[in-house]
């Protein structure tokens, strides 16, 4: 099933690669005008050894028949985020869908690469580098908050809009490290409280959990994963397209949603024709 987002304006933050890029593809294939942000603008300028640039995302969205506009942005700098929204409002006059995907702190799981490489991602909190906490909150939770503020200032007067925060099960159970769990829990709580304030204005806010997504990082270590129930990044975009097309989306506002559950509810499949099984806490 393909959803019709013709005439809709979307912003996907952190879309040079991975889930963000896939979301842009999923919205673009449904006809939305998709703005994408990120810091990767030069080919060969790798982040943690991964490729991907904003222009590559634009090119792939356009191959699917969509319209995509790239705006370089470091979402840890408010002025740059404000510039993004200013451009969108000047060019489009509104924003209908905001996907807060940008997130820092995942990069450099291996530190001291030049001297004594050390895997610190799963270290106990007293041995964790403090920059990881700061990155997850500054360019994660806070970045979501600021972009949501700026989007709501258009959505509330229009009495229409959808804000999606990409989150994960670390919000509800221990996973990898303390900073990761606390930051994801903050994201889910922020969505619930934003939804409380936005509902009277007919604007929805949700948290969306992917499953195991075949991002560049996951595929680089594919030997370590069972990919039999994995999802393409574009599958997450299709889930958001379904939500944005739902006239009763306010019934879901403030909730944690699982992408594979939405596929079953709305009747769509992954790009390979498969129907991923929804992950539950007990599966992790």
C-alpha positions in Angstrom: 0.0 0.0 0.0 1.3 3.4 -0.9 0.1 6.5 1.0 -0.5 9.9 -0.7 1.4 12.8 0.9 1.1 15.0 -2.2 1.2 18.7 -1.1 2.7 17.8 2.4 5.9 19.4 3.6 8.2 17.3 5.8 11.5 17.9 7.6 13.7 14.9 8.5 16.7 15.8 10.7 19.9 13.8 10.5 19.2 12.3 7.1 22.6 11.9 5.5 22.5 8.1 6.1 20.8 5.4 8.1 17.3 5.7 9.4 17.0 9.4 8.6 17.9 8.8 5.0 15.4 5.9 4.8 12.6 8.1 6.3 13.3 10.7 3.6 12.9 8.0 1.0 9.7 6.7 2.5 8.1 10.1 2.6 9.5 11.1 -0.8 8.1 8.0 -2.5 4.6 9.0 -1.2 4.8 12.5 -2.8 5.8 14.7 0.1 8.3 17.6 -0.4 11.0 16.5 2.0 13.6 18.8 3.5 16.6 16.9 5.0 19.3 18.2 7.3 22.7 16.9 8.4 26.4 17.7 8.7 27.7 15.4 6.0 28.0 17.4 2.8 31.3 16.3 1.2 31.8 12.8 -0.3 34.5 10.9 1.4 34.1 12.9 4.7 33.3 9.8 6.8 31.6 9.8 10.1 32.8 6.9 12.2 33.9 5.2 9.0 30.5 5.5 7.4 29.6 7.1 4.1 26.6 9.1 3.0 25.9 12.8 2.3 22.8 15.0 2.1 23.2 15.2 -1.7 23.1 11.4 -2.0 19.9 11.4 0.0 18.4 14.0 -2.3 19.5 12.0 -5.4 17.9 8.8 -4.1 14.6 10.5 -3.1 14.4 12.1 -6.6 15.0 8.7 -8.2 11.8 7.6 -6.5 10.0 10.5 -8.0 10.0 12.7 -4.9 11.2 16.2 -4.2 14.0 16.7 -1.7 15.8 19.8 -0.5 19.0 19.5 1.5 20.0 22.1 4.2 23.3 21.6 6.0 22.8 21.9 9.7 24.4 21.1 13.0 21.4 20.7 15.3 23.4 21.3 18.4 23.6 24.9 17.3 20.2 26.6 17.7 21.0 29.3 15.2 21.5 26.8 12.4 18.3 25.0 13.3 16.4 28.3 13.2 17.9 29.0 9.8 16.5 25.6 8.6 13.0 26.5 9.7 13.2 30.0 8.3 14.1 28.6 4.9 11.2 26.1 5.0 8.7 28.7 6.0 9.9 31.2 3.4 9.7 28.6 0.6 6.7 26.6 1.7 4.8 28.7 4.2 4.3 25.8 6.6 5.5 22.4 7.8 3.2 19.4 8.1 5.5 16.6 9.3 8.6 16.9 11.5 10.7 13.8 12.1 13.3 14.2 14.8 15.8 11.6 13.9 19.2 13.4 14.5 21.1 11.9 17.4 24.7 12.0 18.5 26.7 9.8 20.8 26.6 6.6 18.7 29.8 7.6 16.8 33.2 6.7 18.1 32.1 3.6 20.0 35.8 2.8 19.6 38.0 5.5 21.1 41.7 6.1 21.0 42.0 4.7 17.5 45.4 6.1 16.8 47.0 4.8 20.0 45.1 2.1 21.9 41.7 1.4 20.4 39.1 0.7 23.1 35.4 -0.2 22.8 33.7 2.1 25.3 30.1 1.9 24.2 29.1 -0.7 26.8 31.3 0.5 29.6 29.7 1.0 33.0 28.7 4.6 33.7 31.7 5.4 35.9 34.0 4.4 33.0 32.1 6.2 30.2 33.5 9.3 28.5 31.4 12.2 29.5 31.2 13.6 26.0 28.8 10.7 25.2 26.2 12.0 27.7 26.6 15.5 26.4 26.3 14.5 22.8 23.1 12.4 23.4 21.4 15.3 25.2 22.7 18.3 23.2 22.5 16.8 19.7 19.7 14.4 20.6 17.1 15.2 23.2 17.6 19.0 23.1 17.8 19.0 19.3 14.4 17.3 19.2 13.0 19.8 21.7 14.2 22.8 19.7 13.0 21.6 16.3 9.6 20.6 17.9 9.3 24.2 19.3 10.0 25.7 15.9 7.6 23.3 14.1 4.8 23.8 16.6 4.8 27.5 16.0 3.5 26.8 12.5 1.5 23.7 13.3 -0.5 25.1 16.2 -2.0 28.1 14.2 -2.7 25.7 11.3 -4.4 23.2 13.7 -2.7 20.4 11.9 0.7 18.6 12.0 2.6 15.5 13.1 5.8 15.4 15.2 7.7 12.0 15.3 10.6 11.4 17.6 12.7 8.4 16.7 13.3 6.4 19.9 14.0 2.9 21.0 13.5 0.2 23.7 16.5 1.6 25.7 13.9 4.0 27.1 12.2 1.1 28.9 14.9 -1.3 29.7 18.7 -1.5 30.2 20.5 -1.4 26.9 24.2 -0.8 26.3 24.9 2.1 28.7 23.2 4.5 31.1 23.4 7.7 29.0 21.7 5.9 26.1 18.8 4.7 28.3 18.3 8.0 30.1 18.3 10.0 26.9 15.8 7.7 25.2 13.5 7.8 28.3 13.7 11.6 28.2 12.6 11.5 24.5 9.6 9.4 25.2 8.6 11.5 28.2 9.0 14.7 26.1 6.6 13.2 23.5 4.0 12.5 26.1 4.1 16.0 27.6 4.2 17.7 24.2 1.2 15.7 23.1 -0.7 16.9 26.2 -0.1 20.5 25.2 -0.6 20.0 21.5 -3.8 17.9 21.5 -6.1 20.9 21.9 -4.6 22.3 18.8 -5.1 19.2 16.7 -1.4 18.5 16.4 0.0 15.0 17.2 3.3 13.9 18.7 4.5 10.3 18.9 7.6 8.2 19.7 8.5 5.6 17.0 10.6 2.5 17.6 12.3 0.8 14.7 13.3 -2.8 14.9 16.7 -4.0 13.7 17.4 -1.7 10.8 19.8 -2.4 8.0 21.7 0.8 8.4 25.3 1.3 7.1 26.6 0.7 10.6 24.6 -2.5 11.1 25.6 -3.9 7.6 29.2 -3.1 8.3 28.9 -5.6 11.2 26.3 -7.9 9.5 28.2 -11.0 10.6 27.2 -10.2 14.2 23.5 -9.9 13.6 20.6 -12.2 12.7 19.1 -10.1 9.9 16.2 -12.5 9.2 13.7 -10.1 10.8 15.5 -6.9 10.0 14.0 -3.8 8.4 15.2 -1.5 5.7 15.6 2.2 6.7 12.9 3.0 4.1 10.4 0.8 6.0 10.5 3.4 8.9 9.6 6.1 6.4 6.6 4.1 5.2 5.5 3.8 8.8 5.6 7.6 9.2 3.9 8.1 5.8 1.0 5.9 7.2 0.8 7.9 10.3 0.7 11.2 8.4 -2.1 9.9 6.2 -4.3 8.8 9.1 -7.2 11.2 9.7 -7.5 9.8 13.2 -3.8 10.3 14.2 -4.8 12.1 17.4 -5.9 8.7 18.7 -2.2 7.8 18.8 -0.8 11.0 20.1 1.6 10.8 23.0 2.1 7.1 22.5 5.1 4.9 21.8 4.5 3.1 18.5 6.4 0.3 16.8 7.1 0.5 13.1 6.3 -3.1 12.4 3.1 -2.9 14.3 2.0 0.0 12.1 2.8 -2.1 9.0 0.3 -4.7 10.1 -2.3 -2.1 11.1 -2.0 0.0 7.9 -1.2 -2.8 5.5 2.2 -2.0 4.1 5.4 -4.1 3.7 9.1 -3.5 3.5 10.8 -2.7 0.2 11.7 -6.4 -0.3 8.1 -7.4 0.1 8.6 -8.9 3.6 6.5 -8.3 6.7 8.9 -7.8 9.6 7.7 -9.1 13.0 7.3 -6.4 15.7 10.0 -6.6 18.3 9.0 -6.7 22.0 11.0 -6.2 25.1 11.3 -9.9 25.6 12.9 -10.2 22.2 15.8 -8.0 23.1 
